[in-house]
Amino acid sequence: MDLNEIPLFAMLKGRLGHLGERQRLISQNVANSDTPGYTPGDLKPFTFQAKLQAAQASATAQAVTQPGHMTPASQHRSPYKAVKAKDSETTLDGNSVVLEEEMLKMTEARMNYDAAISFYQKSLAMLRLASRSPGRG
């Protein structure tokens, strides 16, 4: 049985993917903190409704019968939508990255990622325990 067939693991996989993408965007913001005119981005919060809509969209996507015919849109971009972050400060060169805010976002994303990994590991351990034959310690 594939773990992605279990809804709990599918949601955790989606959550981990979202948090990984968010960490990538935040690190991109930090890397461009001195770039003139750069506006930082962030991801919309991960919600069950957004995950459900993404699953429905991928279910209705066209199938590729041969590699040369058509390239699926999912290969071109991330499944998560980046949004421009609100400006709290903008420097004279037009850059609106605030490193302190980015570090807070990164810490929050890291804590959420660690919590999701922990939940994933504990759920996997529970499945292993449930699949053991009786009498095995």
C-alpha positions as CSV (number, residue, x, y, z in Angstrom):
1,M,0.0,0.0,0.0
2,D,1.2,3.4,-0.9
3,L,1.3,5.9,2.0
4,N,-0.1,8.6,-0.3
5,E,-3.4,6.6,-0.4
6,I,-3.9,7.3,3.3
7,P,-5.5,10.8,3.6
8,L,-3.5,11.7,6.7
9,F,-0.1,11.0,4.9
10,A,-1.3,12.8,1.8
11,M,-2.1,15.9,3.8
12,L,1.2,15.8,5.6
13,K,3.0,15.4,2.4
14,G,1.2,18.5,1.0
15,R,1.9,20.4,4.2
16,L,5.6,19.5,4.1
17,G,5.7,20.6,0.4
18,H,4.1,23.9,1.2
19,L,6.5,24.6,4.1
20,G,9.5,23.7,2.0
21,E,8.3,26.0,-0.8
22,R,7.7,28.8,1.8
23,Q,11.3,28.3,3.2
24,R,12.6,28.6,-0.4
25,L,10.7,31.9,-1.0
26,I,11.8,33.3,2.4
27,S,15.5,32.5,1.6
28,Q,15.0,34.1,-1.8
29,N,13.8,37.2,-0.1
30,V,16.8,37.3,2.2
31,A,19.2,36.7,-0.7
32,N,17.6,39.7,-2.5
33,S,17.6,42.0,0.5
34,D,20.1,44.4,-1.2
35,T,18.5,44.2,-4.7
36,P,17.0,47.6,-5.7
37,G,13.2,47.4,-6.3
38,Y,12.8,43.9,-5.0
39,T,9.5,43.1,-3.4
40,P,9.4,40.1,-1.1
41,G,6.9,37.3,-1.6
42,D,5.3,34.7,0.7
43,L,2.9,31.8,0.3
44,K,-0.8,31.9,1.1
45,P,-1.4,29.9,4.3
46,F,-1.8,26.1,3.8
47,T,-5.5,25.2,4.3
48,F,-7.5,22.1,3.7
49,Q,-9.7,24.0,1.2
50,A,-6.7,25.0,-0.9
51,K,-5.4,21.4,-0.9
52,L,-8.9,20.1,-1.9
53,Q,-9.0,22.6,-4.8
54,A,-5.5,21.7,-5.9
55,A,-6.5,18.0,-5.9
56,Q,-9.6,18.7,-8.0
57,A,-7.6,20.8,-10.5
58,S,-5.0,18.0,-10.9
59,A,-7.8,15.4,-11.3
60,T,-9.3,17.4,-14.2
61,A,-5.9,18.1,-15.9
62,Q,-5.4,16.6,-19.4
63,A,-3.4,13.4,-19.6
64,V,-0.3,13.3,-21.7
65,T,-0.3,10.3,-24.0
66,Q,3.1,10.8,-25.5
67,P,6.0,12.9,-24.2
68,G,6.3,15.1,-27.3
69,H,2.6,16.0,-27.5
70,M,1.9,18.2,-24.6
71,T,3.7,19.3,-21.4
72,P,1.6,19.3,-18.3
73,A,1.3,22.7,-16.6
74,S,2.3,21.2,-13.3
75,Q,5.8,20.8,-14.6
76,H,6.2,24.5,-15.3
77,R,5.4,26.0,-11.9
78,S,5.0,25.2,-8.2
79,P,1.6,24.0,-7.1
80,Y,1.6,26.7,-4.4
81,K,0.8,30.3,-5.3
82,A,3.2,33.0,-4.1
83,V,1.8,36.4,-3.1
84,K,3.6,39.7,-2.7
85,A,4.2,40.4,1.0
86,K,2.8,43.6,2.5
87,D,5.3,46.5,2.7
88,S,6.3,47.4,6.2
89,E,9.3,49.4,5.1
90,T,10.7,50.4,1.7
91,T,14.1,51.8,1.3
92,L,15.0,54.6,-1.1
93,D,16.1,52.1,-3.7
94,G,12.6,50.5,-3.7
95,N,13.6,47.3,-1.8
96,S,11.0,46.3,0.8
97,V,12.7,43.3,2.4
98,V,12.9,43.6,6.2
99,L,15.4,41.0,7.4
100,E,13.9,40.8,10.9
101,E,10.5,39.9,9.5
102,E,12.0,37.3,7.1
103,M,13.9,35.7,10.0
104,L,10.6,35.5,12.0
105,K,8.9,33.9,9.1
106,M,11.7,31.5,8.6
107,T,11.6,30.5,12.3
108,E,7.8,30.0,12.1
109,A,8.1,27.9,9.0
110,R,10.9,25.8,10.5
111,M,8.9,25.1,13.7
112,N,5.8,24.1,11.6
113,Y,8.0,21.9,9.4
114,D,9.5,20.2,12.5
115,A,6.0,19.6,14.0
116,A,4.8,18.1,10.7
117,I,7.8,15.8,10.4
118,S,7.3,14.7,14.0
119,F,3.6,14.0,13.4
120,Y,4.5,12.1,10.2
121,Q,7.1,10.0,12.1
122,K,4.7,9.2,15.0
123,S,1.9,8.3,12.5
124,L,4.3,6.0,10.7
125,A,5.4,4.3,14.0
126,M,1.7,3.8,14.8
127,L,1.1,2.1,11.5
128,R,4.2,-0.1,12.0
129,L,2.9,-1.1,15.5
130,A,-0.6,-1.8,14.1
131,S,0.8,-4.0,11.3
132,R,2.9,-6.3,13.6
133,S,1.7,-9.8,14.3
134,P,0.4,-10.4,17.8
135,G,3.0,-11.5,20.3
136,R,5.9,-9.7,18.7
137,G,7.5,-7.1,21.0
